[in-house]
């Protein structure tokens, strides 16, 4: 049975800035999509293609804390560097993914990679926040730097395009990302007229972001930069590209627990939020210069 579409949501009229290096449209939560409705996903910020220009100053977000969830950064154009207080660092280039588990608490910073910043050029990214269940909110912080070459790869029939499987399984191909709860994350690239057909569990909360191009999804038109929210009904999804297109598909098993969210902290209760702030202020999350 086809997975029913609940809504097609256009991109917000205006972007916001995260630090001075990420010009983003906040797609989740928003437009009536609560964090509970789209659990385990907490946030999706979309940096649609934008040229910041060359700079000797490294644009980005300086040192800040996180606790209780994971951040997933997907690079489409441009390069991002990362450092954290657990000693992890890395650079993600187009096609790469950075999957950071904040868990019990971490400091990190992210910014345009030095050489990319000096040259300038088109910059296009997605950052997704994925919640952790209560039992894993105190997990040891971790980092998965996943290169394009490490992705699960599915060549679509008739040369229609390519699916990069970041997490979960697409047509029996499993992605490299390790997740705490069942999550599917597919980066789909379709040629004009190309199609991708797949299934996700009916009970998963599922959404689709049109990064580039225009597509028809289960018979309904979705224009560039729009977000499709699916109902928890049906399993089959069919995407057909009316122009050359890039689509990000996310689905996940809901975490049916209370969500207490305050800035960079996501816990289950307000008392746990207060505790997380106190831990950060006392230096428990380490040091990062």
N, C-alpha and C positions, 0 to 999 in steps of 0.2 A: 504494500500500500504506500502511495506517495506521502511524504511528510508534508503536513499541511502548513501553509505560511500564515503566521499571525499578523505580521506587519512588514511593510517595506519602509524604512526610515531614511530620509535624505540626510546628507551631511549637514551639520550645523552651519548657520550662515557665516559665522566668524570663528577663526581659530583663537586659541590662547597660547601663551608661552609657558613652557616649563624650563626654568632657568633662562639662559639666553641662547640655547642651542637646539631647542625642540619646539617647533611651531606646530601645535597639534590641534586636531579636532577631537574632542572627547565624545566618543560614540557610546561607551558603556562606563558608568551608569548614565542614564539620560533618556530623554524622550519617553519617560514613563517606564523605563526598564530598570527595575531595582536590582540590587546585588543578589537578593534572594531569588528573584525570577530567573537570573542567568547563572546562578551558582553551578560550578565552582569558580566561574570567572567573576572578578571583582571590578575590573576596569579595562577599557581598551582605548588607548590614545593613538590616533593616526596622524603621523606627520606626512601629509600629502606632499608630493614632490615640490621642493622649494630650493632655490639657490641662495644660500646665505652670503655668497661671495668669498673671496680669499681673505684670510685673516691670520696674523701672527698670534693673536689671542685665541686660546682654546675655548671655543664656545661649548657650553654644556651645563651640567648641574654639579655644584660642588658637594662636599661631604655632607651626607644626610643618613639617617637611620631607617631601618625597616625591621619589622618583626611580624611573624605569624602567617606569612604567605610567600609566594614566589613571584619574581618578575621575569618576564620572557620578552626579549628584544629581538625583533626580526628585521634584518637589514635588507632593503631592496635596492637602494642607491646611496652611495656614501659609506663612510666607515666610522665606527664608534669604538672608543677605548673605554676600558673599565678597570677600576682598582677597588678592592675591598679590604676590610680590617681582618679578614681571615687569611690574607696573604695571596689571594687570587688576583690575577690580572689577565687581560687579553684584549685582542682587537677583533671585531667582527666586521667583515667585508660583505659586499652584496651577495646574498644567498646564504649567509651564515646566520646562526641563532645563538644568543646568549641566554642561558636558563639559570637564574640565580635563586637559590633557596635561602631566604632570610631566616626562616625557622626561629630559633631562640633569640635572634637579634644580631644585627650586623650593621656596620657603616660601609657605605660605598659612594663612589662618584663615577659619573659617566660623562663623556665629552667627545667632541669631534676628534678623530685621530689626527695627529700632528701634521703629517704630510697632506692628508686630505684638506685639513683646515687651511694650510698655506696656499693650496691651489684653488680651493673652492670647487663648486660644481653642484649638480643636482643631489639633493638629500631627501630620502624617502624611507621611512621607518614605521614600524608598529611596535608599541609596547603594551603588553598584556599582563595583568595581574591575575594570578591563580591562587585561590584560597587553599589553606591547609586545614584538615580536620583537627578538632581539639587535641586528639592524641598525638598529633605531629607538630603542633605549634611550637614545641620546645626542641624540635629536631636540630641537630648540628647544622650550622650554615654550610652551604655547598654551592658549587659552580660547575655548570656544564657548558663548555664552549664547543658548539657543534658547527662544523664547517659544512659548506655546500656539498662537498664530496662525500660526507658521512651520512647524508640524508638517505632515507629509503626512496628509491626512484621507481616510478611507474610510468612507462611510456604508453600513452593512450593509443587505441586502435586508429588506423588510417592516418597516422601522423598528426593527430588532432592536437597534441600538446604533451605536457609533462606534469606529473604530480610529485612534488617533494613532500614526503611523509616525515613530518617533524616528530610527532608523537602519535601513539595509537596505531591502528592498522587500516590500510586502504587496500582493498582487493588482495588480501593475504600478504601484503608487504608491510612490515612493521618499522616504525621510525625509531631513531636512536635515543630520544629523550626519555629519561627515567622520571616517572610521575608518582605521586603519592596516592592519587585516586584516578579512576579511569578517565582519560582525556584523549580526544582525537584533535590533532592540529595539522591541517593539510594546506600547503601552498600550491595552488593550481594555476598553471599557465596554459592558456588556450589560444590557438590560432583562430583567425576569423572563420566562423562556421564550425569550429571544433566543439566537441561535447565531452562531458565527464559524467558518468553515472556510478553511483555508489550508495551504500546504506550506512546509517548510523542507528544505534538503538533508539527505539521509540521514547524511552524514558529519559534520554539525555536532553539537557538544555542545549540548544543548537542555534548558531547564528552564522552568518556569511557576510563578509565585507568585500565589496568590489573595489579593489585597489586601483585598477586601471580598466578602462573599456566599458562595454555595455553587454549585459547577458540576459538571458531568459532562464528563470529558475522555476522548475515545476510549472511551466507555462506562464509565469508572471514576469513582467519586465522589471529589471533592476539596473539603474543607471550608475555610471561611475561615481564612486565614493559613497554609495548608499549601503545601508546595513539591512539585511533580511533577518528577522527573528522568526523562528519556526515554532509551531505548537508542539506539545509533547504527544503527538499523534502521527503514526506512520513512520516508516523507516527509509523510504527510497527518495533520493535526491538526484535530479537530473539538471545539469547546467549546460546551456548552449550559448556560445559566444557569437554575438552579432557583430562584434569587432574584436580585434586581438585584445585579450583580456588577462588580467591577473586577479585571482580570487583567493581570499583566506577563509578557510572553513574551520570553525571551532565547535566542538561538542564535548560535553562532559557529564558524568554522573553527578547529580546534585548532592551537595553536602547538606543534609537536613539538620543543621545546627544554627543557633542564634549567631548573628553577625554584629559585632560592635566594631565600628570603623572610625578612626580618628587620624587624619593625615596619613603618615607612613606606617601606622600600626593597625593591624586587623586581628581582633581577638573575638571572644565569645561574650564577654561581659564588660561593662564600663569599669568595674574594679580592675579587671585585667588590663584595660587600657591605661588606667592610672598607674598600675604597677610597671607597665612597659615604659612609660614616660620617666618614672623614677629610676628605672634601670639604666635608661639612656643617659639621664642627667648625672648618674653616679659613675659613669664610665664603664659599665659592664659590657658594652658592645665592642670594647677595644679602642684602638687609636688608628686614625688614618689621616695623613697629612696631605 
